[in-house]
């Protein structure tokens, strides 16, 4: 199997390459490309691979721009940090996807699926429709949460929430006023419910509102430590994980 990886984060590309070769050392990585421009140039002068791993956000544009400039029929496995609406679009269009940070089991399942249908599948997807879905400004995200406090119910507007965090076995929100309330959702579910332009999952324990970031400090191994307002209970838990650092930097610059 001949594979091309299109990913603009060096660490993510290296990690994905290692995971692919761990799955099957005989897979040949033909190219590791970082941008739309570089990808277009490569595909214009090289035979198509058997399979493409494609990040959605590249350094110079959305990766869909590649298909506007060159005809590609190879099957595509998207690697994405997009929200649930995008994932539903991928499912509807019968495209495989890997949600970042990628784990070995999901990569293996995607590669096995490709091997099953190898020779039967072509990339006949309406990429423009996918692009429209991914950039749809009419998607409705959660605007408020109802919080039970004893026998009373309090409404908390999403705009008033600084961040969500895990404590012991519970999930809590903290408002900009410094009040904390238990919520009945996992961080995974909250990611699907909230506008990804405003909220980002920095690690396993924190989902932060961009408006809550008071300061950022460079940390070891290319990571970033966040100082939030109001302050987190443990400042060492607000470090952006290494797997999410690349996407975090892109998110800041949207």
PLY file of the C-alpha trace (Angstrom):
ply
format ascii 1.0
element vertex 254
property float x
property float y
property float z
element edge 253
property int vertex1
property int vertex2
end_header
0.00 0.00 0.00
1.29 3.46 -0.96
0.24 6.34 1.26
0.50 10.13 1.27
0.18 12.11 4.51
-0.99 15.73 4.27
-0.56 17.38 7.68
0.97 20.75 8.58
1.91 19.93 12.17
5.29 18.16 12.20
4.63 16.31 15.46
1.20 15.10 14.31
2.63 13.94 10.96
5.49 12.09 12.64
3.13 10.43 15.10
0.69 9.40 12.36
3.53 7.98 10.23
4.80 5.91 13.17
1.31 4.58 13.89
0.78 3.63 10.23
4.08 1.75 10.10
3.35 0.09 13.44
0.16 -1.24 11.85
1.99 -2.50 8.76
5.74 -1.91 8.25
5.34 -2.70 4.54
3.21 0.39 3.91
5.20 2.88 1.85
4.88 6.57 2.74
5.35 8.31 -0.62
5.21 11.88 0.68
4.56 14.01 3.76
3.05 17.31 2.62
2.30 20.40 4.71
0.26 22.80 2.61
-2.28 23.09 -0.20
0.35 24.56 -2.53
2.87 21.80 -1.81
0.20 19.12 -2.21
-1.05 20.45 -5.55
2.51 20.57 -6.87
3.18 16.98 -5.74
-0.02 15.52 -7.20
0.54 17.24 -10.53
3.91 15.53 -10.96
3.44 12.14 -9.26
1.18 9.09 -9.66
-1.70 8.93 -7.19
-1.21 6.89 -4.00
-3.48 4.10 -2.85
-4.64 6.14 0.13
-4.42 9.72 1.44
-4.45 10.84 5.08
-5.67 14.43 4.94
-5.86 17.07 7.67
-8.72 19.56 7.24
-6.84 22.71 8.26
-3.53 23.28 6.50
-1.17 26.23 6.93
-2.40 28.06 3.81
-6.06 26.99 3.42
-8.64 24.29 4.02
-7.45 21.07 2.38
-10.51 21.02 0.11
-8.71 23.61 -1.99
-6.39 20.84 -3.21
-9.27 19.13 -5.02
-10.21 22.38 -6.75
-6.82 22.50 -8.45
-6.06 18.86 -9.25
-8.14 15.74 -9.94
-7.62 13.08 -7.27
-9.45 9.74 -7.23
-7.59 8.12 -4.32
-9.63 7.25 -1.22
-9.24 9.78 1.59
-9.14 9.34 5.36
-9.63 12.73 6.98
-7.84 13.57 10.21
-9.87 16.22 11.96
-10.56 18.07 15.17
-13.89 19.35 13.85
-17.16 19.22 15.77
-19.91 16.60 15.67
-21.67 18.21 12.70
-18.63 17.68 10.52
-18.30 14.09 11.72
-21.92 13.45 10.74
-21.15 14.85 7.30
-18.23 12.45 6.90
-20.45 9.53 7.89
-23.19 10.54 5.46
-20.68 10.81 2.64
-19.12 7.42 3.51
-15.70 8.95 4.16
-13.46 7.48 6.83
-12.19 9.93 9.42
-9.91 9.95 12.44
-10.71 12.38 15.22
-7.64 14.03 16.73
-5.81 13.10 18.84
-5.59 9.88 16.84
-5.42 6.60 18.75
-3.96 3.30 17.50
-7.23 1.36 17.60
-9.12 3.84 15.41
-6.28 4.08 12.91
-6.10 0.29 12.67
-9.87 0.07 12.11
-9.71 2.68 9.32
-6.83 0.91 7.58
-8.57 -2.47 7.86
-11.70 -0.93 6.35
-9.64 0.42 3.47
-8.05 -3.00 2.90
-11.51 -4.59 2.86
-12.79 -2.32 0.12
-9.53 -1.79 -1.75
-10.16 -1.79 -5.49
-13.90 -1.26 -5.03
-13.87 2.29 -3.74
-13.15 5.53 -5.52
-13.26 9.02 -4.12
-16.49 10.18 -5.78
-17.50 12.38 -2.87
-19.09 15.80 -3.37
-16.32 17.74 -1.63
-18.06 21.06 -2.18
-21.02 19.81 -0.14
-18.66 18.77 2.64
-16.96 22.16 2.53
-20.34 23.88 2.80
-21.28 21.74 5.79
-17.98 22.38 7.54
-18.22 26.14 7.07
-21.95 26.40 7.73
-22.58 29.51 9.82
-26.20 28.51 10.56
-25.33 25.64 12.89
-27.07 26.14 16.24
-24.91 25.61 19.30
-25.94 25.47 22.95
-26.79 28.91 24.35
-27.49 28.13 28.02
-27.51 25.39 30.64
-30.05 24.69 33.37
-28.34 23.97 36.68
-30.02 22.22 39.60
-29.18 23.77 42.98
-31.07 21.86 45.63
-34.75 22.28 44.78
-34.08 25.28 42.54
-33.06 25.54 38.89
-30.67 28.25 37.72
-30.05 29.24 34.10
-26.43 29.93 33.09
-25.74 31.54 29.72
-22.89 30.02 27.71
-21.48 33.53 27.24
-21.01 33.69 31.03
-19.02 30.43 31.22
-15.23 30.72 31.46
-14.45 27.01 31.28
-15.57 23.46 32.04
-13.38 21.13 34.07
-13.24 17.63 35.53
-12.96 17.25 39.30
-12.93 13.79 40.86
-15.65 11.99 38.87
-17.75 15.06 38.09
-17.78 17.77 35.42
-18.22 21.41 36.42
-18.57 24.78 34.76
-17.04 27.93 36.18
-18.50 31.31 35.35
-16.54 34.51 34.83
-17.91 35.58 38.23
-16.07 32.61 39.80
-19.11 30.44 40.58
-18.86 26.69 39.93
-21.74 24.33 39.16
-21.95 20.63 38.41
-23.21 19.72 34.91
-24.65 16.44 33.67
-22.49 16.14 30.56
-19.05 14.72 29.82
-16.41 17.00 28.30
-16.71 14.95 25.10
-20.42 15.75 24.87
-19.87 19.41 25.76
-17.40 19.70 22.87
-20.20 18.70 20.50
-22.67 21.16 22.03
-20.52 24.31 22.11
-19.32 26.60 19.34
-15.77 25.47 18.47
-14.85 29.06 17.63
-15.29 29.95 21.31
-14.44 26.75 23.21
-11.41 24.47 22.92
-10.57 21.20 24.69
-7.00 21.79 25.85
-6.56 18.40 27.57
-8.51 15.60 29.24
-9.64 17.87 32.08
-10.34 21.34 30.64
-12.58 22.83 27.96
-11.92 26.57 27.88
-13.62 29.67 26.53
-11.17 31.78 24.52
-12.37 34.81 26.51
-11.10 33.20 29.74
-7.47 33.06 28.60
-5.69 35.78 30.54
-2.12 34.84 29.62
-0.13 32.10 27.88
3.33 30.89 28.83
5.64 28.67 26.77
6.06 25.30 28.45
8.23 22.22 27.88
8.07 20.14 24.66
6.37 22.89 22.68
3.35 23.01 24.96
1.53 26.08 26.26
0.47 26.78 29.84
-2.67 28.87 30.20
-3.46 31.36 32.93
-7.24 31.53 33.11
-9.59 34.14 34.50
-10.96 33.18 36.96
-7.95 31.14 38.07
-8.10 27.36 37.87
-7.79 25.44 41.14
-4.60 23.78 39.88
-2.62 25.85 37.36
-0.65 22.78 36.25
-3.86 21.25 34.90
-4.30 24.05 32.36
-1.42 23.00 30.13
-2.37 22.32 26.52
-1.54 18.67 25.85
1.15 17.97 23.27
-1.38 16.19 21.02
-3.59 19.28 20.95
-0.95 22.01 20.78
-0.97 22.33 17.00
-4.75 22.57 16.76
-4.78 25.00 19.69
-2.44 27.40 17.87
-4.65 27.23 14.77
-7.73 27.86 16.91
-6.19 31.00 18.42
-5.62 32.43 14.95
-9.04 31.74 13.44
0 1
1 2
2 3
3 4
4 5
5 6
6 7
7 8
8 9
9 10
10 11
11 12
12 13
13 14
14 15
15 16
16 17
17 18
18 19
19 20
20 21
21 22
22 23
23 24
24 25
25 26
26 27
27 28
28 29
29 30
30 31
31 32
32 33
33 34
34 35
35 36
36 37
37 38
38 39
39 40
40 41
41 42
42 43
43 44
44 45
45 46
46 47
47 48
48 49
49 50
50 51
51 52
52 53
53 54
54 55
55 56
56 57
57 58
58 59
59 60
60 61
61 62
62 63
63 64
64 65
65 66
66 67
67 68
68 69
69 70
70 71
71 72
72 73
73 74
74 75
75 76
76 77
77 78
78 79
79 80
80 81
81 82
82 83
83 84
84 85
85 86
86 87
87 88
88 89
89 90
90 91
91 92
92 93
93 94
94 95
95 96
96 97
97 98
98 99
99 100
100 101
101 102
102 103
103 104
104 105
105 106
106 107
107 108
108 109
109 110
110 111
111 112
112 113
113 114
114 115
115 116
116 117
117 118
118 119
119 120
120 121
121 122
122 123
123 124
124 125
125 126
126 127
127 128
128 129
129 130
130 131
131 132
132 133
133 134
134 135
135 136
136 137
137 138
138 139
139 140
140 141
141 142
142 143
143 144
144 145
145 146
146 147
147 148
148 149
149 150
150 151
151 152
152 153
153 154
154 155
155 156
156 157
157 158
158 159
159 160
160 161
161 162
162 163
163 164
164 165
165 166
166 167
167 168
168 169
169 170
170 171
171 172
172 173
173 174
174 175
175 176
176 177
177 178
178 179
179 180
180 181
181 182
182 183
183 184
184 185
185 186
186 187
187 188
188 189
189 190
190 191
191 192
192 193
193 194
194 195
195 196
196 197
197 198
198 199
199 200
200 201
201 202
202 203
203 204
204 205
205 206
206 207
207 208
208 209
209 210
210 211
211 212
212 213
213 214
214 215
215 216
216 217
217 218
218 219
219 220
220 221
221 222
222 223
223 224
224 225
225 226
226 227
227 228
228 229
229 230
230 231
231 232
232 233
233 234
234 235
235 236
236 237
237 238
238 239
239 240
240 241
241 242
242 243
243 244
244 245
245 246
246 247
247 248
248 249
249 250
250 251
251 252
252 253
